[in-house]
Amino acid sequence: MATLTRPDGTLDDDLNLSRRAVMVAAGYAAFDVGANAQPITTPADGLVTGWETLPGGLPAFVARPTGTGKHPAVIVVNEIFGVHEWIKDVCRRFAKAGYVAVAPEYFFRGDPDKTLAKLTDFTAIRAIVAKAGNEQVMGDTKTTLDWLGTQGFVNGKKLGITGFCWGGAVTWMAAARFTELKAGGAWYGRLKGEPGPENRRWPFDVADDLKAPVLGLYGALDKGIPVADVEAMQTALKGSKSSIMLYPDADHGFLADYRPSYNAAAGKDAWGKLLAHFKANGV
């Protein structure tokens, strides 16, 4: 990295700012990029990757193995920052593991120019995210499931879903609604909330309605999701095939290697457990 021009020489903070700028330019979410982050970059060799337009104009990033044959498929539900570079990399990771991974752009109606990943104003981010109500999101998830069912490279009997933060809550809700899903993986998604203008339910409210087993992956240091909520959900899930892993040293976003909260040990363990969960349940 080039030395910055200044009378007193280059400082560590200068390099941090430069690193952050490089990552934002590369397509990572600007709001929470870690100054010293070294995100995993999964190569696309041996994969088919790119954007598809699903029915209704729903954009979706897709990564899948090359060649013929039918593969299990996973819907990847983004954080509040939309389908940015990290979500695309997660899709490539799944594709390398033999899956068709599809990440719908759930916020495209409120963010047609895909500005979310560039925003640093949390109020502006929340305003866009708020436009995607639960019923719209469930509708887009159904659209994605139907699309997967029409693709010759997909085994329509082996469909799963996983999501992060905002997408973690979506994962629980989708698993309570769609019988097409065989398994879900919810990463640090909110479990309880207010009904709001939609009079919507939350994951804790649908614990008894889950049609597919969900593996919850949560961090005990997460300030936005109290451990008490996680424990309440664990109790609600007793006797079912769903469960929650609570990592004592992990914070919110612990799999996201571009964020300051990334926890490599917890992330590696949770990723392995998710893949095992999918395989054990036919995905």
C-alpha positions in Angstrom: 0.0 0.0 0.0 1.4 3.4 -0.9 2.6 5.8 1.7 0.2 8.8 2.2 1.6 12.3 1.8 1.7 14.2 5.0 4.4 16.1 7.0 4.4 13.7 9.9 4.4 10.6 7.8 1.8 7.8 7.5 -0.2 6.9 10.6 -2.1 3.6 11.3 -5.4 5.4 11.1 -4.6 6.6 7.6 -4.1 3.0 6.4 -7.3 2.0 8.2 -9.2 4.6 6.4 -7.7 3.6 3.1 -8.5 -0.1 3.7 -12.1 0.8 4.5 -12.4 2.9 1.4 -11.1 0.0 -0.7 -13.6 -2.4 0.8 -16.5 0.0 0.3 -15.4 0.5 -3.3 -15.3 -3.3 -3.7 -19.0 -3.5 -2.7 -19.1 -4.3 1.0 -21.6 -2.5 3.2 -20.2 0.9 4.1 -22.1 1.2 7.3 -20.2 -1.5 9.2 -17.0 -2.2 7.4 -14.1 -3.1 9.8 -11.1 -0.9 9.4 -8.7 -3.9 9.6 -11.0 -6.5 8.1 -9.6 -9.1 5.7 -12.8 -10.6 4.3 -12.8 -14.1 2.8 -12.9 -14.0 -1.0 -14.3 -17.2 -2.6 -13.2 -17.6 -6.2 -15.9 -18.1 -8.8 -13.9 -20.7 -10.8 -16.0 -23.8 -11.4 -19.2 -21.8 -10.8 -21.8 -20.0 -12.7 -22.6 -16.7 -11.0 -24.6 -13.6 -11.8 -27.8 -11.7 -11.5 -31.2 -13.2 -12.6 -34.5 -11.5 -12.8 -37.2 -13.6 -11.2 -41.0 -13.2 -11.9 -42.4 -9.9 -10.8 -39.1 -8.2 -11.6 -37.4 -9.6 -8.4 -33.6 -9.4 -8.9 -31.6 -12.2 -7.4 -27.9 -13.1 -7.3 -27.3 -16.7 -8.1 -24.2 -18.9 -7.7 -24.2 -22.6 -8.7 -21.8 -25.3 -9.7 -21.1 -25.6 -13.5 -22.0 -28.7 -15.4 -25.1 -30.8 -15.6 -27.1 -32.4 -12.8 -29.5 -31.3 -10.2 -28.3 -29.7 -7.0 -29.9 -28.9 -3.6 -30.6 -25.2 -3.3 -30.4 -22.6 -0.5 -32.1 -19.2 -0.4 -29.6 -16.7 1.2 -31.4 -13.8 2.9 -29.4 -10.7 3.3 -28.7 -8.3 6.2 -30.3 -4.9 6.2 -27.6 -3.8 3.7 -29.1 -5.7 0.8 -27.2 -8.1 -1.5 -23.7 -6.6 -1.2 -20.4 -8.3 -1.8 -20.4 -10.3 1.4 -23.7 -11.9 0.6 -22.5 -12.7 -2.9 -19.5 -14.4 -1.3 -21.7 -16.4 1.0 -23.5 -17.6 -2.2 -20.2 -18.6 -3.8 -19.3 -20.5 -0.6 -22.5 -22.5 -0.8 -22.0 -23.1 -4.5 -18.5 -24.5 -3.8 -20.2 -26.9 -1.3 -22.4 -28.1 -4.1 -25.5 -25.9 -3.7 -27.4 -23.6 -5.9 -27.5 -20.4 -3.8 -29.9 -17.6 -4.6 -30.0 -14.2 -2.8 -33.1 -12.2 -3.7 -32.8 -8.5 -3.5 -35.8 -8.0 -1.1 -35.3 -4.2 -0.9 -35.4 -3.5 -4.7 -38.7 -1.7 -4.6 -37.5 0.8 -2.1 -34.0 0.9 -3.4 -34.1 0.4 -7.2 -30.6 1.9 -7.6 -29.0 -0.5 -5.0 -27.7 2.3 -2.8 -28.0 0.5 0.5 -24.5 -0.9 0.5 -23.1 2.6 0.1 -25.1 4.3 2.8 -23.6 5.2 6.2 -26.7 7.0 7.6 -28.5 4.4 9.6 -31.8 6.4 9.5 -31.7 6.3 5.7 -31.0 2.5 5.8 -33.9 1.8 8.1 -36.3 3.9 6.0 -35.5 1.7 3.0 -35.7 -1.6 5.0 -39.0 -0.6 6.6 -40.6 -0.5 3.1 -40.2 -4.3 2.9 -43.0 -5.6 5.1 -43.3 -9.2 6.3 -45.9 -10.2 3.8 -44.0 -8.7 0.9 -40.9 -10.5 2.0 -42.8 -13.8 2.3 -44.2 -13.2 -1.1 -40.7 -12.7 -2.6 -39.6 -15.8 -0.8 -42.4 -17.8 -2.4 -41.5 -16.3 -5.8 -37.9 -17.5 -5.3 -39.0 -21.0 -4.2 -41.3 -21.3 -7.3 -38.5 -20.1 -9.5 -36.1 -22.7 -8.1 -38.7 -25.3 -8.8 -38.6 -24.5 -12.5 -34.8 -24.7 -12.9 -33.3 -27.8 -14.5 -30.2 -27.5 -12.3 -32.2 -27.6 -9.0 -33.4 -30.6 -7.1 -36.7 -29.2 -6.0 -37.1 -31.7 -3.2 -33.9 -30.3 -1.5 -34.6 -26.7 -0.6 -33.3 -24.8 2.4 -33.0 -21.2 3.6 -30.5 -19.2 5.7 -30.3 -15.6 6.6 -28.3 -13.0 8.6 -29.6 -10.4 11.1 -32.7 -9.1 9.4 -32.5 -12.2 7.2 -32.2 -14.4 10.3 -35.7 -13.4 11.4 -37.0 -13.9 7.8 -35.6 -17.5 7.9 -37.6 -18.4 11.0 -40.8 -16.9 9.5 -40.3 -18.6 6.1 -39.7 -22.0 7.8 -43.1 -21.5 9.6 -44.9 -20.9 6.3 -43.5 -22.9 3.4 -43.7 -26.6 3.2 -41.2 -26.6 0.3 -38.4 -25.9 2.7 -36.6 -28.8 4.3 -34.4 -26.9 6.7 -33.3 -23.4 7.8 -30.4 -21.7 9.4 -31.0 -18.4 11.2 -28.0 -16.3 12.0 -28.5 -13.8 14.9 -32.0 -12.9 13.7 -34.4 -10.9 16.0 -36.7 -13.3 17.9 -39.2 -10.9 19.5 -40.7 -7.6 18.5 -43.8 -5.4 18.3 -46.6 -6.2 15.9 -46.3 -2.9 14.2 -48.6 -1.6 11.4 -48.8 -5.0 9.8 -49.8 -6.6 13.1 -47.1 -9.1 12.3 -45.8 -12.1 14.3 -42.2 -12.7 15.1 -40.1 -15.9 15.3 -40.9 -16.6 19.0 -44.6 -16.4 18.1 -44.3 -19.1 15.4 -42.1 -21.5 17.3 -44.9 -24.1 17.3 -45.6 -23.6 13.6 -42.3 -24.4 12.1 -42.6 -26.7 9.1 -38.9 -27.2 8.7 -36.2 -27.6 11.4 -34.3 -24.4 12.0 -30.8 -24.2 13.5 -30.4 -20.8 15.2 -26.9 -19.4 15.5 -26.6 -16.6 18.0 -23.9 -14.8 20.0 -24.2 -14.2 23.8 -22.5 -10.7 23.4 -25.2 -9.5 21.0 -26.6 -6.3 22.5 -29.6 -6.2 20.2 -30.8 -9.7 21.0 -30.9 -10.4 24.7 -29.7 -13.8 25.9 -33.1 -14.0 27.7 -34.8 -13.9 24.3 -32.6 -16.7 23.1 -33.2 -18.8 26.1 -37.0 -18.2 25.8 -36.8 -19.4 22.2 -34.8 -22.5 23.2 -37.5 -23.4 25.7 -40.2 -22.8 23.1 -38.4 -25.2 20.7 -38.0 -28.1 23.2 -39.4 -31.3 21.8 -39.0 -30.1 18.2 -36.3 -30.7 15.6 -35.2 -27.1 15.8 -32.5 -25.8 18.1 -30.3 -22.8 18.9 -26.5 -22.6 19.4 -25.4 -19.8 21.6 -21.8 -18.8 21.3 -20.6 -17.3 24.6 -17.8 -15.2 23.0 -19.6 -14.1 19.9 -21.3 -10.8 19.1 -23.9 -9.9 16.5 -22.6 -10.5 13.0 -20.0 -12.9 14.0 -19.9 -14.7 10.6 -19.5 -11.5 8.7 -15.7 -11.3 8.1 -15.9 -7.7 6.8 -17.4 -6.4 10.1 -15.6 -5.5 13.4 -17.7 -8.1 15.2 -16.3 -11.0 13.1 -15.4 -14.0 15.2 -13.4 -16.5 13.1 -13.6 -19.4 15.6 -17.3 -19.1 16.2 -18.0 -18.5 12.5 -16.1 -21.5 11.4 -17.9 -23.8 13.9 -21.3 -22.4 13.1 -20.8 -22.7 9.3 -19.9 -26.3 9.7 -22.8 -27.0 11.9 -25.2 -25.3 9.4 -23.9 -27.5 6.5 -24.3 -30.6 8.7 -27.8 -29.5 9.7 -28.8 -29.1 6.0 -27.4 -32.5 5.0 -29.1 -34.2 8.0 -32.4 -32.8 6.9 -32.2 -33.6 3.2 -30.9 -30.3 1.8 
